[in-house]
Amino acid sequence: MDLLERFKVRTEETNNELILDLLESAKQAILARRYPFGDGSEPVPDRYADLQLRIAIDLYDRMGAEGQLSHSENGVNRSWADASVSQDLLKEVVPMTGTIK
């Protein structure tokens, strides 16, 4: 099952354009962490496919409350300030570095 279909199964979202955009944002977040000196055109290593999905879903869940610092309602408390992507998720990405020639 591809990432688009897995996203739909987990969220019941049907807007392909939105899902693909979120998956692209997740991809770019992974690439920025994995290849800090890259240009963003590198492929996402297969080992990060599930992480890409989880980041995309995290972005989806935050829609409408981007950057929320605190929120309490009916016993539910939310608070985040990470720049759109959870740092806990990005910690799973191992950066690659090169040598200076």
C-alpha positions in Angstrom: 0.0 0.0 0.0 1.5 3.4 -0.9 1.7 6.4 1.4 -1.4 8.1 -0.2 -3.6 5.1 0.6 -2.1 4.6 4.0 -2.8 8.2 4.8 -6.5 7.7 3.7 -6.8 4.6 5.9 -5.5 6.4 9.0 -7.4 9.7 8.6 -10.4 9.0 6.3 -9.3 12.1 4.4 -10.2 11.9 0.7 -8.7 15.1 -0.8 -5.7 13.7 -2.8 -4.3 17.1 -3.4 -4.2 18.0 0.3 -2.7 14.6 1.2 0.0 14.8 -1.5 0.9 18.3 -0.3 1.2 17.1 3.3 3.4 14.2 2.2 5.6 16.6 0.2 6.0 18.8 3.2 6.9 15.8 5.3 9.4 14.7 2.7 11.1 18.1 2.7 11.3 18.2 6.5 13.0 14.8 6.4 15.4 15.8 3.7 16.3 19.0 5.5 17.2 17.0 8.6 18.8 14.1 6.7 20.9 16.2 4.3 21.4 19.6 6.0 23.7 20.7 3.1 21.6 19.2 0.4 19.4 20.9 -2.1 16.1 19.1 -1.3 16.2 17.0 -4.5 17.6 13.9 -2.8 15.2 10.9 -2.6 13.8 10.0 0.9 15.5 6.8 2.0 13.0 3.9 2.1 13.6 3.5 5.9 11.9 6.9 6.4 8.7 6.1 4.5 6.7 5.4 7.6 8.1 8.5 9.3 7.1 10.6 6.3 3.5 9.3 6.7 3.5 10.0 10.5 4.9 13.6 9.9 2.2 14.2 7.2 -0.5 13.0 9.6 0.9 15.2 12.4 0.7 18.2 10.0 -2.8 17.2 9.1 -3.8 16.9 12.8 -2.5 20.4 13.4 -4.4 22.1 10.6 -6.4 25.0 11.8 -4.3 25.2 15.0 -0.8 25.7 13.5 1.7 26.9 16.1 -0.8 26.5 18.9 1.0 27.2 22.2 -1.8 26.1 24.5 -5.4 25.0 24.4 -7.6 23.4 27.0 -11.1 22.2 26.3 -13.2 19.5 28.0 -10.2 18.0 29.8 -8.1 18.0 26.6 -4.8 20.0 26.8 -2.7 20.8 23.8 0.5 22.8 23.5 3.1 23.0 20.8 5.3 25.6 19.3 7.6 23.6 17.0 7.9 25.1 13.6 5.1 23.0 12.0 6.8 19.6 12.5 7.2 17.8 15.8 10.9 17.7 16.9 10.1 14.3 18.5 9.4 12.9 15.0 12.4 14.6 13.4 14.7 13.2 16.0 14.3 9.8 14.2 16.2 11.2 11.2 19.9 10.5 11.2 21.7 13.5 9.5 24.2 12.7 6.8 27.2 14.9 6.4 29.9 15.2 3.8 33.5 16.2 3.8 34.9 19.6 2.7 37.1 19.2 -0.4 
